Amino acid sequence: MSIHIISESMIKFILPIVVFIAAVYGISYFWTNSSSKGKKMIAIGLIIALLIGISLTIYLLFD
């Protein structure tokens, strides 16, 4: 296995897992340290991010 194949597999598999774990930890941290207005803003932001992510996934699948 060459370095290129190893680095490519790291970018495809390990990096998204690390980003997901960091995002969950960050959201959990900010959720516990915010007021009810802050929690509402976090929830709205997550819903918007989810809709954008689903839309982008559908667009990339059918493009």
Beta strands, then each sheet from edge to edge (+ up, - down):
end
